[in-house]
Amino acid sequence: MTRPDRTAAQAHADSAPPSSNRWMHNLRTAAWTMKALALAGPIVACSVSSAQTTEVLPGEKLAALATTKATSGAKVRITKRSPTYWRVTLDNPPLNIIGAGEVKELAAVVDQIEADPQVQVVVFDSAVPGYFSAHYDLLSPLTDTTGMAPGPTGLPAVTDLMVRLSRLPIVTIASIRGRATGIGSELILACDMRYASREKAVLSQFEVSAGFVAGGGPMVNLARLVGRGRAMEIMVGSDDIDGDIAERYGYVNRSLPDAQLDRFVDNLALRIASFDRQAIIDTKKLVDVESLPPEADIKASWDAFLISVQRPGPQARLKVLVGKGLQKPGDIEVHLGRHAAEYPN
């Protein structure tokens, strides 16, 4: 237990690892220090509401459930196509920005999936034209996020969400139509499979162009999927990746004509939903052993984000982007990586 006369960072330093892990230790210590300083300012309003569940049922019951969704204010909704096949839809127009409230809703979705004994496959998609998810909420106070309680894994809320999503004992599929950038990209990377609209999907990890480090662990996930060189191109180049290049690199499983995307994903999900559940669980568990990064590696990304986003350089870049219309519909969000890169050093 930390003594009253000692800071959290000092207590954390007592358990410093050997010199071979000194960089990671310094990063974590710095993140502890940042948290101890009470990060009260904005990252340069998001409401908290629980995810809404809708069953696909005939007649009046379906209409009543749809009305409940419309009045609930939920930004994430679950549609149960069958007991074994669910769809999770992001619905936070105009950009599907994800902040602390949406992280809580997504965590509640993961809770429901973990607790359900029948579900076998979940498809994640978007109801917002042009956007799977633009990025994290960069305008609300950072304490909205850092003040969230750790998740069931003991990790910070955002890290916990990514880890739990990737380790669900069911199949997760991302259906990508529109921009999946920043945390939107990180969410699809936490899914088991990704399918993109050839004409409309745009993937990006733009953070380096804005001067900070991505916080949801895309470095380790991308390096495993596409290899070191292409991961560096995506992360450090911070440019938009269209559906066809994403397929060529391995960022997504397939790039499909937009008119075929929904049918393909739905047919795949229905096929998986018809199989033996235990066989799916056992197979995924073995694939996870060979492919998922350690939880500590995802946590390191979050620690680096907290440190980097508060530096003077990123703060100056973000202020310029806010002045151009960040988090509002328009060219700034459509070409965020380009606008961020235009800031003079």
ABEGO torsion letter per residue (X at the ends): XBBAABBAAAAAAAABBBAAAAAAAAAAAAAAAAAAAGBABBAXXBBBBBBBBBBBBBEAAAAAAAAAAAAAGBABBBBBABAABBBBBBBBOAAGBBBAAAAAAAAAAAAAAAABAABABBBBBBABBGBABAEBBAABBAAAAAABBBBAAGBBAAAAAAAAAAABABBBBBBBBEBBBEAAAAAAAABABBBBBAAABBBBBAAAAAGBBBAAGAAAAAAAAAEAAAAAAAAAAGBBBBAAAAAAAGABABBBBAAAAAAAAAAAAAAAAABBAAAAAAAAAAAAAAABBBAAAAAAAAAAAAAAAABAAAAAAAAAAAAAGBGBBEAAAABAAAAAAABBX
